[in-house]
Amino acid sequence: MGALCGFFVIIAFQFNFDALKAFIMGETTLEQKLGKKLAKAVIEFNMIQQGDRILVAVSGGKDSYVMLRLLQRMQRISPVSFELLACHLDQGHPGFPVKQVEAQIAQTGVEYEIVYQDTYSIVKEKLKPGKTTCSLCSRLRRGVLYTFAQKMGCNKIALGHHKDDLIHTLMLNLMFSGQIKTMAPYLVSDDGRNTVIRPLSHCDEALIAEYAETQGFKPVPCTLCTKQDGLKRQTVKGLVERLNEEFPGVKESLFASLGNVRLTHLLDKRVLDKGAAPWGGMLPKSSRTSTGKRNV
């Protein structure tokens, strides 16, 4: 009996204590937690299919880096076979440490490309005084990525926007553009040649930051963005955080609303057909009960 007990003591010490605790208590690691959230988004929106070749846009920030690592993890354990090609777009920003970003990508072992396109000069030339660079910069960047994806035989482009980004975009559109919309988790371009996916759509920024830190990742922020004043997105981010502190659950509620749209309770006539609505339109089928009556 004593020999048997000694055997289990030796075995226990051979395992990492945290891993042993996780096994006994049924706990999951941070990577597993994020991996499950990523898998949920991938499955829910059918983002990745057999034979896909995915261009993974890596900016140098924590979000795209974590996305790449999680997609690599999924690639190892998924029954679906797909390829990854990491891509960093060097936009010609003065002083931006492209070599540092390249080194971080290279450490992952994934196939990668560094693409140079001077969008910085275009932004500086076209931008009117007092306007922020983000909108024009992102459109130019997206155009370069679309073209490069086609060149490299990639049928999908993965972007690192996360759950908090989707919430902030919803608020920005509500308050400043008069629209109810956010970033689409799965979006086919207007010409049908490119498909954009956002695998981190269910991942919280706080968890992403924590995981990046555990991996020893040192983010390289965009200096063009961080040096600007009066960014609405930062203001909205602060507003959401303050509301969530005062009323815990606000952030989760805002995110849940994106998947719980009641078209019959909005004012957009374009989503209604002719018929039974108060103004002469018919309610969408999904808004009626089995008897055909309005479901309120």
N, C-alpha and C positions, 0 to 999 in steps of 0.2 A: 504493500500500500504506500509506504514511504517513497519507494522508487518511482511509483506512478505519479505521486504528487510532485516529486522533483522534476519529472519529465515535463509536466504541464508548466511549471515555473520557468524552465529553460525555454520552452516554446513561446511562452508569453513574452519573455524579454527579447526574443528574436524579432517580434513584430514591433512596428512603431506603435507607441502607446495610443496616440490619437486615432490611428487606423483601427486598432483593436477595440477602442471605446466605440468608434462609429459602427463597427461590426456588431458588437454586443447590444448597443442601445438603438440600433437602427438609424443612426444619424447619417447625414450626407455631407460631403465636402462642399466647399463653395463652388468648385468647378462643376460638380455634379448638379448642384442647385441651378446654376446658370445654364448648364447643358440641358436640363429638363425644360427650362423656360424657352430656350432657343428651339428645342425640338417641338414644343407646343406650337410655336409660331409657324415653324416649317410645315408641320402636319396640318394645322388649321387652315393655312392658306395655300397648301400644296406647292410650296416654294421650290422644292428640289425633287427632280425626277431622274429616273435611270438614264445614264449617259450624259447628263448635263456637264457642261464645262463653264465654270463660274469665275468671272473676273472679280476678285475681292479688292475693293478700293481701300488702300491703306494710307491714311493722311499723315500719320505720325502721332496722332492723339490716342488716348487710352481706349476709346470705343471701338475704332476699327481694328486695333491690335487685338483686343479681347475677342472680337468677332472672328478674326482669322484663327485664333487659337481654338475657339469653340467649334468652328467649322472643321478644323483638322481633327478634333476629337470625334465629331460626328462621323467624319469620313472613315475613321478607324472602326467604328462599331455599327455603322448603318448597313442594313441589308441592301440598300440602294447604292450603286456604284456611280461616283461622280468625281470630276476633276476640279482642282483649285489652281488659279493663277493669281497671285498677289500682284498688285500694281500700285506704285506710288507715282503720282503726277507732280513733277517738279515744275511749278508755275512761274519760276523766275523771281521769287521774292528775295530781295537783297538780304543776305546774311542767314537765310534759312538753312539749317544743317542737314542737307539731303543725305550726306554720308552716314550720319547717325541713324536716320530712319532706315536706310538701306541695311545697315549692320543689324538692326533689330529685326527686320524681316528675314534676313539671311539666317539668323539664329533659330528661326522656326523650322528651317529645312524645307520650306515649301518653294515651289517654282515661282520666280518673281521677275518683274520687269520694272525698270525706272524709265518713265516717259517724260521727255522735256517739251514743254509748250509754254511760251512766254505769254501767259494771260495777264500777268501783273501789269505790264505796260499798257495793255488794252484797257484794263479797269481804270488805271490812273488817267488815261487819255479821255475816256468816255464819261467818267463819273462827274456829275455836277457837284459844285461846292456844297457841303453840308449833308450830302447823301452818304449812306453807308455802302460799303463795298460788297456785302454778303450776297445780295440777290444776283447782281451781275456776275460776280465771281463764280457762284455756284452754277449758273446757267452755262458759262463758258467751260467750266470744269466738266459738267455733265456731257456737253457736246464732244469734248476730247475723249472722254471715257467711252461714249457710244461708238465713236469711230474706231478706237483702239480695240474694243471688244470684238467688233466685226472682223478686224484685221487678224486677230489672234484666234478666231474661231470659237469665241465664247458666246453662248446663247443667253447668258444671264449675268447681271452685274449686282453684286452684293454691296450695300451701303450700310454704314455703322450707326444709323439712327436708332435710338432706344426708346423705351416706354416714356421717359420724361420728355424727350423731344416731341413725341406725338401729342402729349398733353399740352406742351407749350405752343405747338403749332396750332392746335385747336383754338386756344385762347387768343393767339395773335390774329387768326382769321376772324374770329368773332368780334374782336374789339377794333381791328384796324382795316379789315377789308370787306366786312359785311357778308361773310360766308361761313357756313358750317362745314368744315372739312379739316383734314389733317394730312400727314404724309401716308401714302398708301403702302401697306406691307408688301403688296404685290401689284406691280404696275407695268402694263405693256405700253411702249412708246407709241406716239401717234402714227408713225409709219409702220408699226408692227415689227420692226427689225430688232428691237432690244426689249428685254424684260428686266425691270429693276426689282430686287427683293430686299427686304429689310429684316433679316433674321433675328435682330435684337428687339423686335417690337414689344415683346413681353418682359424684357429685362430691365430692372431698375438701375438707374445710373449709380446709385450708392454701392450696389453689389458689384457693378462693373469696375468702379474705382478701387474697391477693396481687393478684388481679384487681381487687377493689374499691379497693385502694390505687392501682393504676395508673390507675384511672378518676377518682381524686381524691375518692372517696366518703368522707364522714365519718359513721360510724354514730351513730345515736341510740339507745342501749341503754334497755331498760325499767328504770326506777329502782325499780319495785316488786319486780322479780326480783333485781336486783344488790345490793340492800340487805339481803337475807335471809342468815341464817347457817344452816349445816348442810344445805345443799342436796345431796341424794344424787346428783343428776346431775353436779354439779361434782366430787364425790368420785370417782364412777365414771370420769369423763373423765380425771382425774389418774391413776387406777389403770391405765387402758388405755394412756395415754401412757408411763407408767413401764415397763409390761410390754413395750411395743413397742420401747422403747429397749434393754431388756435382751435381748429376743428379737425381733429384727427380723422383721417378717412377721406378727406376732400380729394386728395390726389387720386386715390383708388376709384372714387365715384366719377371723377372727370374721365378717367380712362375707361371705366365701364360704360359710360354714355356713348362712346364711340362704337360700341357693338350692340347698342340698344336704342336704335333710332326709330322714332314713331313718326312716320311721314305724314300721317293723318292729322298730327298736331302741330304741323308747321305751315308755312304760308306759300310754299313753292308750288304753283299750279302745274308746272311742267311734269311733276311726278304723278299727276292724277289724270285719269282718263275721263271720258264723258259719262254722266250718269247721276249717281246718288249723293254727291257731296253738296253742302249747302249752297255753293255758288254754281251748281250745275255739273260738276265733275263727278266721276265715279271713283270711289275709294279703291286703292290697290288691293288685290286679292288677299295679300298677306295681312291686311288690316281688317278683314271680315271674319266672322265666325263661320262654322260649318253650315249655318242656316242662311248665310249671305248677308246677315245684319252687321252693322258696324261694331267693331270690337273696341270699346273704350277702356 
